[in-house]
Amino acid sequence: MKRFVLSGALLLAGCGSAAGLQPAPGQSLPVAPRGANATPTPAELLTPTPQQRPQRSDELLRRSDERRSDEFDLPPG
């Protein structure tokens, strides 16, 4: 069982590639999207757009304020 887990881990570790991505031999990049002037490069295709990876838009709390009393916060009963 340990051999199976170890060999699986080694196979998964070898899946990553540090080299630049290129199309398979005999293949080309996808056609340019409708309305685009040129075919995007592999780096452009792998770069997420702001819609795919939005930035945080919430503001951090900068000061602490006392809450006003709530007349409807009554004990049960």
BELHUHU-V125858 format. One record per residue. RES is the residue in one small letter. NEAR is the number of other ideal C-beta (glycine too) atoms within 10 Angstrom. Layout:
BEGIN
res=RES near=NEAR
res=RES near=NEAR
END
This chain:
BEGIN
res=m near=5
res=k near=6
res=r near=7
res=f near=8
res=v near=9
res=l near=10
res=s near=10
res=g near=10
res=a near=10
res=l near=9
res=l near=9
res=l near=9
res=a near=8
res=g near=8
res=c near=6
res=g near=6
res=s near=7
res=a near=4
res=a near=5
res=g near=7
res=l near=10
res=q near=9
res=p near=10
res=a near=6
res=p near=5
res=g near=5
res=q near=8
res=s near=8
res=l near=12
res=p near=10
res=v near=8
res=a near=11
res=p near=8
res=r near=5
res=g near=5
res=a near=9
res=n near=5
res=a near=7
res=t near=13
res=p near=14
res=t near=11
res=p near=12
res=a near=9
res=e near=9
res=l near=11
res=l near=9
res=t near=11
res=p near=8
res=t near=7
res=p near=7
res=q near=6
res=q near=7
res=r near=8
res=p near=9
res=q near=5
res=r near=6
res=s near=5
res=d near=5
res=e near=6
res=l near=5
res=l near=7
res=r near=5
res=r near=4
res=s near=5
res=d near=6
res=e near=5
res=r near=5
res=r near=6
res=s near=6
res=d near=7
res=e near=6
res=f near=4
res=d near=6
res=l near=7
res=p near=4
res=p near=3
res=g near=3
END
